[in-house]
Every structure is written in C-alpha cells, then in structure tokens.
Amino acid sequence: MQDESSPSWARGLKKWLNTAPETRDELLKLVHDSRQYLEPDTVAMLEGVLDLPATKIREVMTPRPALVSLQEDDDVLDIIHVLIESAHSRFPVFSAENSDKVVGVLLAKDLLPFLNQRERKVDITALMRQAVFVPESARSDQVLRMLKNTQSHLAIVIDEYGTTSGIVTLEDILEEIVGEIEDEHDEVDQFAQFIQPDPESEQQNAWIVQALTPIEYFNSILATDFPDDEVETMGGLLLQEIGLVSDLEGQVVELADWSFTIIEADTRSIQRIRAVRA
C-alpha cells in the first residue's frame, strides 16, 4: 500500500486537485484517474452521479406491462391481496374509465386502518396521494430533484401522447449512483424465472420465455446474438418483426435458427413466448 505521507503521493494529489476540467468528459476522466487516491466504491458513485444527466428516465423506469397497480374502483379484498402478494409500499391507481390514465398513488400504510373492516367498501380516491408525472425523455437528475422537492418516492412516466409508460421510483434513480439496492423481497436473480424449460415439450431446446426478458439476458443464457439496439425485451423484438396485427396470440416468428410462438398476449402486448431452437 502506498504511503500517503510520501512527497510523491502529496504531489500527485495536489496536481489532481489543481486540475480544472472544462467539460463533463474531462471531469469523468479526472474521476476515473482518481482511483489511486479514492476507494473504488467512492469512484463508482462519483461516476454514477456524473452519468445521471445523460440517463433518460425511460432507461431506468419499470415499464407499464411489469407494473403492479390498482384501479380506483377495486374492492378492499382485492387490494389487500395485491399488497400481500407484491410486498410493495406504493401503487399507481388507474382510472376505472380510462385504463391508460393514472389518477393517483396509494400508499400501503394508508390502508392499514381498514384491514379489520373488510366488509366495508373502501374509497381509494379518498386515500390516494397526488401523482407526480414526468416525461420519458426527462433526465434522471432532473427527476431526482423533482422527487426530492415534492417529497415523493414514485413518479408516473408518460409518453409524448400522455399515455402511461411506466413508473420510476427514488430507489431506481439512486441505484444508478450506488448500484443495486437489495432488500428482503428482491429475488436472488431477478430474471431467473423469465426463461424456463417448456414442461409440455419433448424437445430439449424448447423454452417458455416471459416477454419482458431482456434481450441481453436471453443472449447470455441461450448463447444467441439478437440485437438490442432498438428494443430491449424479447417481446419487443417479436413485435418489431410482426408489426401491427389484430391477434398476437398464436403468431410464429422465425429468427436465425429459432422459432418463437406467442402463447399468451392481449391486443396490445405479449406476455409469454415459446422459444424453440432448430
């Protein structure tokens, strides 16, 4: 280990501190070059902070198909079931008349006084908090500042047409700075359940794949090389190939030496896929 009292170390530190970067790239390089003076975790956090302005909120949000949400006319028994199953603390509440519109955010703790009154109808609209809305194109550092100023932990992400694209939480943005934050409800491998052998197939190279599986993960697990520069998930990859159709379920897409069959879908999105390697 280098002696921090040595004149050479002191001269190096003085030179590092006296450097005046003029651009963000120069500042990033300066932080990168500081590894000999700072702990690796500190350097990683500094790099994460400097990367925030270049990170769009669409890159860190939880997309709409993966949301655990409520509707404003849900029954209390259904709500309690969702709370227990998901173990989340905050839920976007969608309009009963417009499934694309979020009307507020319900905090699980606000429902606690009603847990012993299951026979009564709970008016979610009277309990939910006002939602914070941000565009997909917003910078992560801007949203972090907005969440801090509004004392919110969750924001609703909308696209250019005002339709709900997903949600972003304070934890999502902080993880861009400090890395993955594990809690007692996190899976050891968040994608482990996304690719499973097809139990109904006699073929060894048949898999059931969740549509939200990242292409990068699919590539790493099954030794493929599908591009992820335009879309990020396997469902998105198939939608890109199929285009607009009225009935997604049952569609077959041939890509490279793979055959993908959509086995579960609705009118707008894909949920599950059967993937078979030729």
JOBEL-V456452 format. One record per helix or strand of 2 or more residues. SS is the DSSP state (hx for helix, st for strand). FROM is the first residue (numbers start at 1). TO is the last residue. Records with the same first field share a line. If there is no record, write none. Layout:
SS: FROM-TO + FROM-TO
//
This chain:
hx: 7-18 + 24-36 + 40-54 + 57-59 + 64-66 + 76-86 + 108-114 + 124-127 + 140-150 + 170-178 + 192-194 + 215-222 + 234-242
st: 62-63 + 70-71 + 90-94 + 102-107 + 133-135 + 154-158 + 164-169 + 195-197 + 206-210 + 252-255 + 258-265 + 270-277
//
